[in-house]
């Protein structure tokens, strides 16, 4: 896929990969062996179960509309997933074409078909949802919540999404940079879901504005899905962590991505200017922070990671993009102390070299400090990108909601139902790791919510029941095409 040259893109926030032309998409699709569904190894590796050979075969014949219809049956966010999902470790790792060469670029084709559909067609009309249809609350509008909401709207439930921030998208909108996932694409996909009849309420922190119990008992919601994500930053317990210029990855990325600090002062949220920035961590979030720092004007950006390049959990594409852009990597090292001046401004990051030992619980070699190996990096901005914990607000106000020792909500692995009947959860709040796995949770929960409400209505023997409304919609599902 064509890309912006590195020497140009480090000075802007425009998207780096430029997308396929129709001719390029067809050429890539023709590389697919078109395995039959029963033998296709890519489909079981897709968390939402897209019929990958079918949609690629349709692209190969130029039937882009049919390809979109195939994808959208299982994935309402193809333009997003095609950009940020780790296809190289999921569907593409099982591709037969990889035996003799590169796997078919499933993600890039998915991106192409989502973008093509948005550019070429007007969304078809959608039948309105009945006012007396059963009500379901979705708490959080990240990929898990959006997927669950869309699937339930297809089944004609009355769905309301409660979002704590002032815009929908969750980690998609506040965490992933513009140059990886343009925000207009997220807004477009959210608008598509809103067009299906889903309602959105913003600045609505469930656990503060309403409790979960309030929603279920006072406001008439018969089921709920919790997709509140991992918004609690993990900080390093090192001396100097309170110096000016020290950020968690969450704050750093939110200021840039959601609050648009790169437009300051036209946007009201500033960010401390960096001459030399240091980022610690090895995942996609660390790459995002480092590449953002570069675009915000830093002359030098260094990523410090305690293992080697081979163990980095970030996508290879993201590591390569960072390397191309001139970001420095200091492997086998970890920060141990932050130093500042008399005004409490960060001046240096003191690190210690590491060596790799026996594998730890992650299966990767354990990093072991090397005595007497300390060194310092000059820095005026330091970003901690070592992970996030589950958002704790809702669980703290819902004592009957079972959580593990890390604060993650415990769910049934098949249905995603929590310890509270009628309440389901998915995504980072239960320990998910990727956008597409969160979407898989949302799909599984939507199916389980439908089954739960259908059974509940059957047991209650009510007149116009959830099952009647949903089953009627289900019988028409194959005829519904929605963007």
Secondary structure, DSSP 8 states (H G I E B T S, - for coil): --B--HHHHTT--S-SB----HHHHHHHHTT-----TTT-HHHHTSTT---HHHHHHHHHTT-HHHHHHHHHTT-S-HHHHHHHS-GGGTTGGG-GGGGTS----HHHHHHHHHHHHHHH----------TTS-EEEEE--SHHHHHHHHHHHHTT-EEEEE-SSSSS-THHHHTS-TTTS-HHHHHHHHHHHHHTT-EEE-S--BTTTB-HHHHHHTS-EEEEEE-----EE-----BTTTSBTEEEHHHHHHHHHTT-GGGTTSSS------SEEEEE--SHHHHHHHHHHHHTT-SEEEEEESS-GGG--S-HHHHHHHHHTT-EEEESEEEEEEEE-TT-BEEEEEEEEEEEEEE-TTSSEEEEEEEEEEEEEE-SEEEE-S-EE---HHHHT-TTS-B-TTS-B---TTT-B-SSTTEEE-GGGGT--SHHHHHHHHHHHHHHHHHHHHHHHHHHT-SS-HHHHHHHHHHTGGG----
